[in-house]
Amino acid sequence: MPCVFTQGDGPGGRRIDGILYKYGKGEEVKIMCVCHGSFLTPAEFVKHAGGTDVDHPLKHIVVNPNSSSYL
């Protein structure tokens, strides 16, 4: 499963890593945050990092090119 991360806005923002749990045609995307093991929607994942409500949260989530570090 691909590893992802997002960076929150402003001084309270932080980098949050996660694992892309569900994805595919017609399926809702879920991300498991590494710090808590909670399953979040993309919008919740961005907020968890200290971000704000955004129209397209998937644009704020990046697939980690060094995914093998979690395996």
Buried (B, 14 or more C-beta within 10 A) or exposed (E): EEBBBBBBEEEEBEEBBBBBBEEEEEEEBBBBBBEEEEBBEBBBBBBBBBBEEBEEBBEBBEEBEEBEEEE
